[in-house]
Amino acid sequence: MTTPEKAFATIIADLKEQLKTELLNELRSELNVTPDRTLTFAEACEYLHMSDYTLRRLCREKRIPHRVYGAEGSKNPRYLFSSRRLDQWIREQEEANYRREARTG
């Protein structure tokens, strides 16, 4: 490959990568899809607009998706949450509320 061909190939590769990044960002924004993040307990409270008391109770009752880190029976377990699973849980809660209202109405 000659020098101009190498330069052209490099430019094409750079443009492909830039276009790929731009398309991914545009698709994410249009589809409202965000990458999955691991949230701490405090971040999950803020993300869900929920008090720490309520979130801790939901975790204890195993009514919300979470992971627990810490020794078995620890007084201070560390709760971690997946943002994608929390979004799914919110949708499920909204659907369940809608079904309950439809039955009573």
N, C-alpha and C positions, 0 to 999 in steps of 0.2 A: 504494500500500500504506500502510495506516495504521500509526501507531506501535506499537500492540499486535501487529499482524500481523508487523511487522519484527522485534520482540523475539522473537515466537514462532518465526519462521523462523531467527533466529540461534541460539536455544536448540536447535532441531531439528538444525541443521547441526553444532553443537558436540557434541551427543549422538551423531550419526552418526559423527563422526570419532573420538570416544572409544570407541564400540562397535567400530568397524573396527580400531583399534589393539589393543583387548583380544582380539578374535577372532583376529587375526593372531598375537599372542603365544601364545594358547592352542593354535592349530593347530601352530605351530612346536614347542611343547613336546611336544604329543602325537605329532607325526610325527617328532620328533627331528631337525628340519631347522634348521640354523643358516645364517645368511647367509654367503656366500663371503667369505673374508678372504685378503689377501695376506700371507704369512708370510716373515720373513727366515730366513736359514740357521739362526741360533740358535733362533728360535721353532719352526722345523720340527723341529729335533733334539728339543726338549722335547715338541712335539706328538706326535711319533712314538715317543718314549722310545727314542731311538737316539743312539749316539755320533756326534760330528762326523766321525770317521774313516770310519765306515760310510756315513753319508749322503753324504759327499764322493765315496766310491768308487762308490755307486749313481748319483750324478749323472754322474761321469766315464764310467761304463759305459752311460749313458742308459737305466737300468733303472727310473727313477722320474720322474714328470712334474715338470718345473721349467722356469724361464726363466733365462737367463744375461744379465746386464747387464755391460758392460765391453768394452773393445777386444778385437778378435780376437787370441787368443794371450796375453791378459793373465795375469800371474802371480797376480793376486788378483781373479778374476771374482766378481761378486756374484750369488748364486743367490737366486731368489725362487720361492715355492711358493704354489699355490692350495689353501686348506684343503678345498674341495669335491673337487678332483682327488685330493688325498692320501687323503681318505676313500674315494673310488672305488678308488684303487690298493690300499688296505688290504683292501677287500672282494674285489678280484680276486686278491690274494695268498692270502687265506684260502680262496677257492674253489679255486685251483690246488693248494694244499696238501691240501685235502680230496680232490680228484680223484686226486692222486698216492697218498694213503693208501688210497683205495678200490681202486685198481688192484693195489697190492701186497698187500692184505689179502684 
